[in-house]
Amino acid sequence: MTVYVDDAVHAWRGQRWAHLMADTVAELHAMAAQLGLPRRALQNKPSGVHYDVTSELRERAIALGAQPISRHHDRAQVRAVIRAARAQYPAAP
């Protein structure tokens, strides 16, 4: 199983942000904890179950073993990760 961090580095509140995702929600929570992110920061959105991370935390996640993934080049893989997470953590009504 794998944790991923995408290249969707968007500007918001003066920082650049990416998405931390994983094959399993347990792995996602574990990596988020290593990065110092509280569970309340989990986002369960139609675009996928993820944590938002700054560009600095993105680099730290990669150093800890997260795989960089591109929403532009790895679309099928990104969709598969999102589907797997949704199956484990259904979206709130």
N, CA, C and O atoms as a MOPAC input file, in Angstrom:
PM7 MOZYME 1SCF
protein

 N      0.84300 1    -1.17900 1     0.00000 1
 C      0.00000 1     0.00000 1     0.00000 1
 C      0.88800 1     1.24300 1     0.00000 1
 O      2.05400 1     1.19400 1     0.39100 1
 N      0.30800 1     2.35400 1    -0.44800 1
 C      1.11600 1     3.54500 1    -0.67700 1
 C      0.39000 1     4.81400 1    -0.25600 1
 O     -0.83800 1     4.90000 1    -0.29400 1
 N      1.18900 1     5.79400 1     0.14600 1
 C      0.71100 1     7.15300 1     0.39000 1
 C      1.22400 1     8.00200 1    -0.77200 1
 O      2.35300 1     7.82300 1    -1.22800 1
 N      0.39500 1     8.91800 1    -1.24300 1
 C      0.72600 1     9.76100 1    -2.38500 1
 C      0.57100 1    11.22300 1    -2.01200 1
 O     -0.19800 1    11.57100 1    -1.11600 1
 N      1.30000 1    12.06000 1    -2.69900 1
 C      1.11900 1    13.50900 1    -2.58100 1
 C      1.14900 1    14.05900 1    -4.00300 1
 O      2.08100 1    13.81200 1    -4.76900 1
 N      0.10900 1    14.80600 1    -4.33000 1
 C     -0.02200 1    15.23500 1    -5.72600 1
 C      0.75300 1    16.50800 1    -6.02400 1
 O      1.32000 1    17.14800 1    -5.13900 1
 N      0.75500 1    16.84600 1    -7.30200 1
 C      1.45000 1    18.03800 1    -7.77000 1
 C      0.50300 1    19.21800 1    -7.94100 1
 O      0.86100 1    20.22700 1    -8.54800 1
 N     -0.68900 1    19.08900 1    -7.41000 1
 C     -1.66500 1    20.18000 1    -7.50900 1
 C     -1.34600 1    21.21600 1    -6.44600 1
 O     -2.06600 1    21.34100 1    -5.45500 1
 N     -0.27600 1    21.94900 1    -6.64800 1
 C      0.19300 1    22.90800 1    -5.65700 1
 C     -0.47600 1    24.25300 1    -5.94000 1
 O      0.00000 1    25.05300 1    -6.74600 1
 N     -1.60900 1    24.47400 1    -5.24300 1
 C     -2.44600 1    25.66100 1    -5.44000 1
 C     -2.09300 1    26.75000 1    -4.43000 1
 O     -1.76400 1    26.46300 1    -3.27800 1
 N     -2.16300 1    27.97600 1    -4.86800 1
 C     -1.93800 1    29.10900 1    -3.96500 1
 C     -3.19700 1    29.36200 1    -3.14600 1
 O     -4.30000 1    29.43000 1    -3.68800 1
 N     -3.01900 1    29.50400 1    -1.82000 1
 C     -4.12400 1    29.83100 1    -0.91900 1
 C     -3.54100 1    30.34000 1     0.38700 1
 O     -2.63300 1    29.72600 1     0.94600 1
 N     -4.05000 1    31.43800 1     0.86700 1
 C     -3.61100 1    32.03500 1     2.13100 1
 C     -2.09500 1    32.23500 1     2.18600 1
 O     -1.45900 1    32.00100 1     3.21400 1
 N     -1.54500 1    32.66200 1     1.08300 1
 C     -0.12200 1    32.98600 1     1.05400 1
 C      0.81500 1    31.79400 1     0.98000 1
 O      2.03000 1    31.96000 1     1.09100 1
 N      0.27200 1    30.58500 1     0.79300 1
 C      1.11200 1    29.39300 1     0.68800 1
 C      0.68300 1    28.57100 1    -0.51400 1
 O     -0.36200 1    28.82600 1    -1.11200 1
 N      1.49600 1    27.58500 1    -0.86400 1
 C      1.17300 1    26.64000 1    -1.92600 1
 C      0.73100 1    25.34100 1    -1.25500 1
 O      1.35700 1    24.89300 1    -0.29400 1
 N     -0.36000 1    24.72500 1    -1.76600 1
 C     -0.96700 1    23.55200 1    -1.13900 1
 C     -1.10100 1    22.39300 1    -2.12300 1
 O     -1.34300 1    22.59800 1    -3.31300 1
 N     -0.94100 1    21.17700 1    -1.61200 1
 C     -1.11300 1    19.94800 1    -2.37800 1
 C     -2.02700 1    19.02000 1    -1.58200 1
 O     -2.47900 1    19.37300 1    -0.49300 1
 N     -2.30100 1    17.82800 1    -2.12800 1
 C     -3.19600 1    16.86000 1    -1.48500 1
 C     -2.43100 1    15.59500 1    -1.11400 1
 O     -1.73400 1    15.01200 1    -1.94500 1
 N     -2.56900 1    15.17900 1     0.13900 1
 C     -2.00200 1    13.93000 1     0.62500 1
 C     -3.10800 1    12.88400 1     0.56100 1
 O     -4.16700 1    13.06000 1     1.16400 1
 N     -2.86700 1    11.79000 1    -0.17000 1
 C     -3.86000 1    10.72600 1    -0.37100 1
 C     -3.17200 1     9.38900 1    -0.10400 1
 O     -1.94900 1     9.33500 1     0.02800 1
 N     -3.95600 1     8.30700 1    -0.02500 1
 C     -3.35100 1     6.99500 1     0.20200 1
 C     -4.26300 1     5.88900 1    -0.30000 1
 O     -5.45100 1     6.09500 1    -0.55100 1
 N     -3.66600 1     4.69900 1    -0.43900 1
 C     -4.43800 1     3.52400 1    -0.83500 1
 C     -5.42800 1     3.12400 1     0.25200 1
 O     -6.50500 1     2.60300 1    -0.04000 1
 N     -5.05800 1     3.37200 1     1.51700 1
 C     -5.97300 1     3.08600 1     2.62000 1
 C     -6.07300 1     4.30500 1     3.52700 1
 O     -5.12600 1     5.08000 1     3.66000 1
 N     -7.22400 1     4.45700 1     4.13700 1
 C     -7.43200 1     5.58100 1     5.04800 1
 C     -6.50900 1     5.45700 1     6.26300 1
 O     -6.03900 1     6.46900 1     6.78300 1
 N     -6.24600 1     4.24300 1     6.71400 1
 C     -5.33600 1     4.04700 1     7.85000 1
 C     -3.93600 1     4.57300 1     7.52500 1
 O     -3.31100 1     5.23400 1     8.35400 1
 N     -3.44800 1     4.28100 1     6.32300 1
 C     -2.14000 1     4.79000 1     5.90200 1
 C     -2.14900 1     6.31200 1     5.80100 1
 O     -1.17400 1     6.97400 1     6.15700 1
 N     -3.24100 1     6.85000 1     5.31800 1
 C     -3.37500 1     8.28900 1     5.18800 1
 C     -3.27800 1     8.95500 1     6.55700 1
 O     -2.54000 1     9.92500 1     6.73200 1
 N     -4.03300 1     8.42600 1     7.53100 1
 C     -3.98900 1     8.98000 1     8.88300 1
 C     -2.58900 1     8.83900 1     9.49200 1
 O     -2.11400 1     9.74400 1    10.17900 1
 N     -1.93800 1     7.71300 1     9.24200 1
 C     -0.59800 1     7.48800 1     9.80400 1
 C      0.40400 1     8.51100 1     9.26700 1
 O      1.18500 1     9.07500 1    10.03400 1
 N      0.38500 1     8.75000 1     7.95900 1
 C      1.30900 1     9.73000 1     7.38600 1
 C      0.96400 1    11.12900 1     7.88300 1
 O      1.85900 1    11.90800 1     8.21200 1
 N     -0.32200 1    11.45300 1     7.94100 1
 C     -0.73200 1    12.76400 1     8.44200 1
 C     -0.22300 1    12.97100 1     9.86700 1
 O      0.23000 1    14.06300 1    10.21000 1
 N     -0.29300 1    11.94100 1    10.69000 1
 C      0.19900 1    12.04200 1    12.06800 1
 C      1.70800 1    12.29800 1    12.07600 1
 O      2.19900 1    13.09500 1    12.87500 1
 N      2.43800 1    11.62500 1    11.18900 1
 C      3.89200 1    11.85200 1    11.10900 1
 C      4.20600 1    13.29300 1    10.70900 1
 O      5.23500 1    13.84800 1    11.09300 1
 N      3.30900 1    13.88200 1     9.93800 1
 C      3.49800 1    15.26300 1     9.50100 1
 C      2.95700 1    16.27200 1    10.50100 1
 O      3.09100 1    17.47900 1    10.30100 1
 N      2.33800 1    15.77900 1    11.59000 1
 C      1.80700 1    16.66100 1    12.62000 1
 C      0.43200 1    17.23100 1    12.31300 1
 O      0.02000 1    18.22200 1    12.91500 1
 N     -0.29000 1    16.59900 1    11.36600 1
 C     -1.62500 1    17.06500 1    11.01000 1
 C     -2.67600 1    16.42600 1    11.91300 1
 O     -2.64600 1    15.21200 1    12.11500 1
 N     -3.59700 1    17.20400 1    12.45500 1
 C     -4.65900 1    16.62500 1    13.28700 1
 C     -5.70300 1    15.93000 1    12.41400 1
 O     -5.89800 1    16.30900 1    11.25900 1
 N     -6.36600 1    14.92800 1    12.95500 1
 C     -7.39900 1    14.20700 1    12.18900 1
 C     -8.52900 1    15.11500 1    11.72900 1
 O     -9.16300 1    14.85200 1    10.70700 1
 N     -8.77900 1    16.16700 1    12.46700 1
 C     -9.85700 1    17.07500 1    12.06600 1
 C     -9.53900 1    17.78300 1    10.74900 1
 O    -10.42300 1    18.39100 1    10.14500 1
 N     -8.28500 1    17.70900 1    10.30000 1
 C     -7.90000 1    18.32300 1     9.02600 1
 C     -8.23000 1    17.42900 1     7.82400 1
 O     -8.07200 1    17.85400 1     6.68000 1
 N     -8.68200 1    16.20200 1     8.07300 1
 C     -9.06800 1    15.30500 1     6.98100 1
 C    -10.20100 1    15.93000 1     6.18700 1
 O    -11.14900 1    16.46800 1     6.75900 1
 N    -10.10200 1    15.85800 1     4.87700 1
 C    -11.16400 1    16.35400 1     4.01000 1
 C    -11.76500 1    15.18100 1     3.25600 1
 O    -11.06500 1    14.43300 1     2.57300 1
 N    -13.05200 1    15.03900 1     3.39200 1
 C    -13.79300 1    13.97000 1     2.72100 1
 C    -14.67100 1    14.63900 1     1.67800 1
 O    -15.83100 1    14.96100 1     1.93600 1
 N    -14.10600 1    14.84200 1     0.50100 1
 C    -14.76900 1    15.60300 1    -0.55400 1
 C    -15.02200 1    14.72000 1    -1.76500 1
 O    -14.43000 1    13.64600 1    -1.88200 1
 N    -15.89000 1    15.15500 1    -2.66500 1
 C    -16.09300 1    14.39100 1    -3.90700 1
 C    -14.80000 1    14.18300 1    -4.69000 1
 O    -14.66600 1    13.20800 1    -5.43000 1
 N    -13.84900 1    15.10400 1    -4.52400 1
 C    -12.56600 1    14.96600 1    -5.21600 1
 C    -11.64500 1    13.97300 1    -4.53000 1
 O    -10.54600 1    13.71200 1    -5.01900 1
 N    -12.07100 1    13.41900 1    -3.41100 1
 C    -11.29800 1    12.39600 1    -2.72300 1
 C    -11.07600 1    12.69000 1    -1.25500 1
 O    -11.18300 1    13.82900 1    -0.80100 1
 N    -10.76400 1    11.63300 1    -0.52600 1
 C    -10.42400 1    11.73900 1     0.89100 1
 C     -8.94600 1    12.13100 1     0.93800 1
 O     -8.09200 1    11.42500 1     0.40200 1
 N     -8.65500 1    13.25400 1     1.58000 1
 C     -7.28100 1    13.74600 1     1.57000 1
 C     -7.03900 1    14.72300 1     2.71900 1
 O     -7.96500 1    15.17800 1     3.39100 1
 N     -5.77400 1    15.02100 1     2.91200 1
 C     -5.35100 1    16.12300 1     3.76000 1
 C     -4.70000 1    17.15200 1     2.84200 1
 O     -3.96400 1    16.78700 1     1.92600 1
 N     -4.96200 1    18.42000 1     3.07800 1
 C     -4.23800 1    19.46900 1     2.37900 1
 C     -2.90100 1    19.64600 1     3.08700 1
 O     -2.83600 1    19.66300 1     4.31600 1
 N     -1.83500 1    19.77800 1     2.30000 1
 C     -0.49900 1    19.98000 1     2.86600 1
 C      0.18300 1    21.13000 1     2.13700 1
 O      0.00300 1    21.31300 1     0.93300 1
 N      0.96500 1    21.89600 1     2.87800 1
 C      1.74100 1    22.96800 1     2.26800 1
 C      2.82900 1    22.34800 1     1.40200 1
 O      3.10700 1    21.15300 1     1.50400 1
 N      3.44000 1    23.16200 1     0.55300 1
 C      4.51800 1    22.65000 1    -0.29300 1
 C      5.67600 1    22.13700 1     0.56600 1
 O      6.35500 1    21.18700 1     0.17600 1
 N      5.91000 1    22.75000 1     1.72300 1
 C      6.96800 1    22.27000 1     2.62200 1
 C      6.61300 1    20.89400 1     3.17900 1
 O      7.46200 1    20.00300 1     3.22400 1
 N      5.33900 1    20.71500 1     3.60900 1
 C      4.92300 1    19.40700 1     4.11300 1
 C      4.90000 1    18.37600 1     2.99000 1
 O      5.13500 1    17.19300 1     3.23600 1
 N      4.61900 1    18.80700 1     1.75600 1
 C      4.67200 1    17.89900 1     0.61300 1
 C      6.07800 1    17.31100 1     0.49400 1
 O      6.24000 1    16.10000 1     0.33900 1
 N      7.08000 1    18.16300 1     0.56600 1
 C      8.46800 1    17.68200 1     0.46800 1
 C      8.82500 1    16.76800 1     1.63500 1
 O      9.53300 1    15.77800 1     1.45500 1
 N      8.34100 1    17.09500 1     2.81900 1
 C      8.60600 1    16.23600 1     3.99600 1
 C      7.92100 1    14.88700 1     3.83300 1
 O      8.49900 1    13.85700 1     4.17900 1
 N      6.68300 1    14.87800 1     3.30400 1
 C      5.97500 1    13.61900 1     3.06900 1
 C      6.74400 1    12.74100 1     2.08700 1
 O      6.84800 1    11.53000 1     2.28100 1
 N      7.27500 1    13.34500 1     1.04700 1
 C      8.07500 1    12.58600 1     0.06800 1
 C      9.30900 1    12.01000 1     0.74300 1
 O      9.67100 1    10.85900 1     0.49800 1
 N      9.96100 1    12.80400 1     1.59500 1
 C     11.13700 1    12.31100 1     2.32500 1
 C     10.77600 1    11.14300 1     3.24400 1
 O     11.60900 1    10.27400 1     3.50200 1
 N      9.52800 1    11.12300 1     3.74000 1
 C      9.06600 1    10.04300 1     4.61800 1
 C      8.53800 1     8.84200 1     3.83600 1
 O      8.12800 1     7.84800 1     4.43600 1
 N      8.54500 1     8.92200 1     2.50500 1
 C      8.14500 1     7.77300 1     1.70400 1
 C      6.91200 1     7.93400 1     0.84600 1
 O      6.56300 1     7.02000 1     0.09900 1
 N      6.23500 1     9.07800 1     0.93000 1
 C      5.07300 1     9.29300 1     0.06000 1
 C      5.54200 1     9.37500 1    -1.39000 1
 O      6.61900 1     9.89800 1    -1.67700 1
 N      4.73000 1     8.85900 1    -2.28500 1
 C      5.06200 1     8.86400 1    -3.70000 1
 C      4.46300 1    10.10200 1    -4.35800 1
 O      3.26500 1    10.35400 1    -4.23400 1
 N      5.29400 1    10.87400 1    -5.05900 1
 C      4.73200 1    12.00100 1    -5.81100 1
 C      3.84000 1    11.45100 1    -6.92400 1
 O      4.18100 1    10.46200 1    -7.57300 1
 N      2.72100 1    12.08600 1    -7.13000 1
 C      1.78000 1    11.65800 1    -8.16300 1
 C      1.27900 1    12.90500 1    -8.88400 1
 O      1.08400 1    13.95200 1    -8.26700 1
 N      1.07600 1    12.78700 1   -10.17600 1
 C      0.65600 1    13.93200 1   -10.96600 1
 C     -0.79800 1    13.80500 1   -11.38600 1
 O     -1.18900 1    12.82100 1   -12.01400 1
 N     -1.59200 1    14.79800 1   -11.03700 1
 C     -2.98100 1    14.82100 1   -11.49300 1
 C     -3.05300 1    15.06700 1   -12.99700 1
 O     -4.10300 1    14.86800 1   -13.60700 1
 N     -1.95700 1    15.49200 1   -13.59000 1
 C     -1.91400 1    15.75500 1   -15.02600 1
 C     -1.47000 1    14.53100 1   -15.82000 1
 O     -1.98300 1    14.28400 1   -16.91100 1
 N     -0.52800 1    13.76700 1   -15.28700 1
 C      0.04500 1    12.63700 1   -16.02400 1
 C     -0.41900 1    11.27500 1   -15.52200 1
 O     -0.41700 1    10.30500 1   -16.27900 1
 N     -0.81400 1    11.19200 1   -14.26500 1
 C     -1.19600 1     9.90500 1   -13.66000 1
 C     -2.69100 1     9.88700 1   -13.34300 1
 O     -3.09800 1     9.42800 1   -12.27600 1
 N     -3.49300 1    10.38100 1   -14.25700 1
 C     -4.93200 1    10.54300 1   -13.99100 1
 C     -5.61800 1     9.24600 1   -13.60200 1
 O     -6.40400 1     9.23600 1   -12.65500 1
 N     -5.34900 1     8.16000 1   -14.29700 1
 C     -6.00300 1     6.88200 1   -13.97700 1
 C     -5.63000 1     6.42800 1   -12.57700 1
 O     -6.48100 1     5.93400 1   -11.83800 1
 N     -4.37000 1     6.58800 1   -12.20700 1
 C     -3.93700 1     6.18500 1   -10.87000 1
 C     -4.57400 1     7.07100 1    -9.80500 1
 O     -4.99700 1     6.57400 1    -8.76200 1
 N     -4.64500 1     8.36200 1   -10.05400 1
 C     -5.28300 1     9.28000 1    -9.09700 1
 C     -6.74500 1     8.89200 1    -8.90400 1
 O     -7.23100 1     8.83900 1    -7.77400 1
 N     -7.44300 1     8.62300 1   -10.00000 1
 C     -8.85300 1     8.21800 1    -9.89300 1
 C     -8.99400 1     6.91900 1    -9.10500 1
 O     -9.93400 1     6.77800 1    -8.32200 1
 N     -8.08100 1     5.97100 1    -9.29700 1
 C     -8.13000 1     4.70400 1    -8.56400 1
 C     -7.91400 1     4.92900 1    -7.06600 1
 O     -8.58500 1     4.30500 1    -6.24400 1
 N     -6.99800 1     5.80000 1    -6.71300 1
 C     -6.74700 1     6.11600 1    -5.29400 1
 C     -7.98700 1     6.75500 1    -4.68200 1
 O     -8.37400 1     6.41600 1    -3.56400 1
 N     -8.61000 1     7.67600 1    -5.40500 1
 C     -9.81800 1     8.34400 1    -4.91100 1
 C    -10.94600 1     7.32900 1    -4.72600 1
 O    -11.63300 1     7.35200 1    -3.70500 1
 N    -11.14500 1     6.43700 1    -5.70200 1
 C    -12.19300 1     5.40800 1    -5.58600 1
 C    -11.95600 1     4.50100 1    -4.38700 1
 O    -12.89200 1     4.19200 1    -3.65000 1
 N    -10.72500 1     4.07500 1    -4.18800 1
 C    -10.41000 1     3.18000 1    -3.06700 1
 C    -10.68300 1     3.86200 1    -1.73100 1
 O    -11.23300 1     3.24800 1    -0.81700 1
 N    -10.30300 1     5.12500 1    -1.61900 1
 C    -10.53900 1     5.85700 1    -0.36800 1
 C    -12.02700 1     6.05200 1    -0.12500 1
 O    -12.49900 1     5.91900 1     1.00400 1
 N    -12.76600 1     6.36700 1    -1.18200 1
 C    -14.22200 1     6.54000 1    -1.02400 1
 C    -14.88400 1     5.26200 1    -0.55200 1
 O    -15.82600 1     5.30900 1     0.23900 1
 N    -14.40800 1     4.12600 1    -1.02300 1
 C    -14.99100 1     2.84100 1    -0.62100 1
 C    -14.76500 1     2.58300 1     0.87500 1
 O    -15.58000 1     1.93000 1     1.52600 1
 N    -13.66000 1     3.09700 1     1.41200 1
 C    -13.34500 1     2.90500 1     2.81700 1
 C    -13.92100 1     3.97200 1     3.71700 1
 O    -14.15200 1     3.74100 1     4.90400 1
 N    -14.15100 1     5.13900 1     3.15200 1
 C    -14.57800 1     6.29500 1     3.92100 1
 C    -15.61500 1     7.05100 1     3.09400 1
 O    -15.30400 1     8.08300 1     2.49900 1
 N    -16.82900 1     6.54700 1     3.05700 1
 C    -17.85700 1     7.14500 1     2.19800 1
 C    -18.06900 1     8.62800 1     2.49700 1
 O    -17.93900 1     9.07000 1     3.63800 1
 N    -18.38800 1     9.36700 1     1.47700 1
 C    -18.63500 1    10.81000 1     1.62700 1
 C    -19.82900 1    11.04800 1     2.54600 1
 O    -20.80100 1    10.29400 1     2.55600 1
 N    -19.71700 1    12.10500 1     3.30100 1
 C    -20.82300 1    12.48100 1     4.19500 1
 C    -22.00200 1    12.95500 1     3.36100 1
 O    -21.80700 1    13.57700 1     2.31700 1
 N    -23.25000 1    12.66500 1     3.81200 1
 C    -24.42600 1    13.09100 1     3.04700 1
 C    -24.58300 1    14.59400 1     3.01100 1
 O    -25.52600 1    15.10200 1     2.40500 1

